[in-house]
């Protein structure tokens, strides 16, 4: 992967000369328009400005996106795995889109920012649905503010232990993520080589439907430059910190969902989370990789059932 990224910058320069930039400009413009159409807001909080989108009513669920995401990824996750009957609050984490990366950012500060956002919105308690790199700050939130979280869902989680995808040298990754054109060219002309970035298992058979999902996941990162600070922070600062958290202190009912063949957030790490968190249950998916390809409906059923159970408990025990 590292050699691929190094060599790709040379190839990208050549492609830029022979292919022109009209398609790139068009697709980048469409990506920016898509973000605008989703109607996020920036709210001033005691922790600083935070971008978020809020959709629906009833039981509030804070949906925390992964690496390369933003509020838009949170909304897509909610649409795919929650459906109707929930109030979705989807923030952009530090360094993503219109949520700035503060000096000295840490997952602890990010967890505090969730609290500031909830305070500004007048919401006392929520369930949390977090995926991938969003798990670190969500676990920290559950540790620091147990009274404010009623249920914790950790999907394809960043977890203690070995990492499945070793990042390239930080300067290389930083340069790639700050270049919309480089990222666009890589995903456009070398799509299959980029599949590890979204956790597609090696030799996994991609049906046309799965191929569309993978390509949508890669396209959804554009404009990558607006997510670069957050992605670099996640990769080199936030993700490793999960290894030092006192998971046994988490009191929140927790559902851990992980594919056995996830090459990015390894299943053995999800097992550690489920084993160490006292009130946790692990649901192992046999295949599908990081994106849980082919299992959306069954995962949605499990998540909704879990949330409805704990929503009822919160209603009966305010």
N, C-alpha and C positions, 0 to 999 in steps of 0.2 A: 504493500500500500504506500509506503514512504517513497520508494523508487518511482512508483507510478505518479505520485504527486509532483516530485521533482521534475521528471521528464515532461509532464503535461504542460508546464508553463511554456516550454519551447514549442510544443505542438500547437498550443492555443494561439501563440503569436502568428504561426503560419496560417492557421485556420482563419484568424481574423483578417489576414491579408487577402486570402483567396475567396472567402465566403461573404465578406462584407458584414455589415452590422444591422441591416434593415430588419431581419427577422428577430434579432436580439432586442432591438429597440421596441419592436412591436410587442414581444412577449413580456418584456420588463414593464412596459406601459400597462399591459393587461393585468399583471400582478399587482401593480400599485393601485390600479382602479378597483381591483377586487377587494383589497384592504380597505380602501375608502368606502366602498359600498356596504361593508359590514358594520359601519357606524360605531366604532369604538369612541370612548371618551377619555380624557385625561383629567383626573381629579387631584386637587392639591390636598395632601394629607400631612400629618405631623411628621411623617417619614419622608416627605418629598412627593413629587408628582408621580402618579401611577396611572398607566393606561389600563383600561378594562372595558369589557362588554358585559352587559347584563340582559338576560333573556328569560322570559317565562315567569312563573309565579310559584307559590307553595314552598316546598321544602328547599332551602338554599344549599347548593353544592358549589364549593370552590373548586374549579377545574384548573389544574396546574399542568402546563405544557412541558414538553421535553426539550432537548437540545435542538436548536434550529427552529424553534417555534415562535410563539407569540400568542396574543389573545385569539387570533384566528385559528390556530391549531387547537386551542381550548374549545372554541365553538364547534369545530369539526368533530372533536372527540365526544363532546356532549351530544351532538346530533347522532353520532353513530352508536353510542353506548348508553345513553340515558333516555332519549326520547322525551315524551311529554310528561307533565306532572312534577317537574322540578324547576326551581329557579336557579339558573346557571349564572355564576359570576366567574368570568374568565379573564384574569389579569395577564398582562405581559410582564414577565419577570425582569429582573435587573438586566439592562443591556439589550433588551429586545424591543424593537420598534420604537414606541414613544415613551418607554420607561427607561430613564437613564441609569447607567451603571455608576453608583456613588463611589467616592473614594473609599478604599479599604473595604470593599464589598465582601460579605461573607454569607453563607447560608443562614446564619443566625440573624443577620440584619434583614435578609429576605423574609424570614419567618416573622420578624417584627413588622415588616412592611405589610404582610397579609393582615395582621391585626389592625394596623393603621387604616387599611382599606376598608375592612369590615366596620370599624368605628365610624369612618366617614360616611358609610352607607347605612348606618344604624342597624347593623345585623349583629346579634349577640353570639350565635352559634351556627356552625355549618358542618356538613360532611365535606370531606376532601376526596377528590378523585384525581390522583396524580399519576403521571406516566414518566418512565425513563428518568432523565436527569432532573425532572421536577420532583422526584421522590425525596431527594436530600433535604431540601428546605421544608417539604411537607412533614417529614419525620421530625425535623427540628421544631416545627410549629406544634406538633402533637406533644413533644417533650416540654416545651416552654409554656404552652397554653392549653392544657388538657381540658379545662372547663369550657373551652370554646369550640371543641371539635367532638362531634357525636359519633362519627364513623370515619374510617380511613381505608381507602381503596388504593392499592399500589400495583399498577399494571406495568409489566415489562420493566421492573424496577432497577434503577441504579442501586447496587447493594454491596455489602462488604465482600472482600475477597478479590480474586483475579478479575481482570477486565478482558472482555472478548475481543475488543477492537482497540489495539494499541495506537494512540494518536501519533502523528508525525511530529517532528521538531516544532516547537511552538512558533518560531518565525515563519515557517512554511504554512502552517495552518492559519496563522493570523493573516498572512498575505492573501491566501485563497479566500478566506471568509470575508475579507474586506473588498473583494473584487466581484462585482455582479457579473461582469463579462466572463471572467475565468470560470466561475461556478456554472454559469449558463452553458458555456461551451463544453465543459466536462459532462454535464448531465445530458446535453443534446447529442454530442458526437461519441461519447464513451459511456452511454447509459448503463450497460451491464457491468462495467468496471466500477460504477458508483453504487451499485446495489449494497455493498457492505455498509455504506453510510446510513442506510435505513434498516439494516439488520436482516437482510435476506439470507437464509442459510445457503451454504455452498451446495450446489447440485439440487437445489429445491426446484421442482417443476412449476414454472409460472404459466398458468392458464392465461388466456387473453384478459379475463377479469382481474386476475392477480397482477398481471403486467400493468394494467391501467391503474391499480391501486398504488403500485410501487412508483410509477411515473408521476402520479399525482402527489405522492409524498415528497419526491425530489423537487418537483416544480413548486410545491407549496413553500419551499424555503426562500424563494425569490420574493422581494429583493434581499439577498443574503447580506448585503452590506449594512442593512438596517437591523440585522440580528447578530452581527459579528461580535460585538463586545460581549454580549451575553453568551454566545457559543464558546468563545475562548475562555470566559470565566467558568462556565460549566465544566469544560474539558480539563482544565489545568488547576482549578481551585476548588470548585464546589463538589464535583463527583468524588474525588479522593477522600473528602472529609467524612463521608458516610462510615468509613472504617473505624472511626473513634467514638461513635455515638453509643450511649448506654441504652441499647434497644430494650433491655429488660425493664426499663422504667416507664415504657409507654403503657398507658392504661386504656387507650381507645380500642374498641372493637375494630379489628383489621382484617381485610381480605387482600391476600397477595395473589396476583394472577401472573403466570409466567409460562411461556412455551418452552418445552424441554429442549428444543433445537435452536433457541435464541442464540445467535453467535455474538451478539453485542452485549446485552445484559444477561450474563450467564445464569442458567437455571439454578446452579448450585448456590449462587448468591441469594436468589429468591428463597431458597430453602432455609438459608441462614436467617433471613428476615423473619420468616414464618415461625422458625424454631425459637428465636430469641424474644420476639414480641409475645408477651404472655397470653393475650387474648386474640391471637391471630389464627387464620385458617388459610392454607395454601391450596389454590386450585391450579393444578398442572394441566396445561394444554399439550397434547401430544406433538403438534407440529405447527408450522405457520410463522416461525421466526419472531422477530421483534414486533412486527406489525400484526401478529396473530392472524395471518392471512387465512381466510376460509372459516373463521370462527366468530365473526362479528355478532351474529344473532344469539348464539349460545352464551357468549361472554356478556352481552347486553342483558340477557335474562338473569344471569347470576348477579350482576351488579344491581339491577333494579330490585331484585328480591332482597338483596342485602341492605340496600338503602331503605326500602319500604319497611323492613323489620325495625331498623333503628330510628326511622322517622316516627313510627308508631310509639317506640319507647320514649322518644323525646316529647311527643305530644302528651303521653300519659304521665311523664315525670318531668315537668318543666323545671 
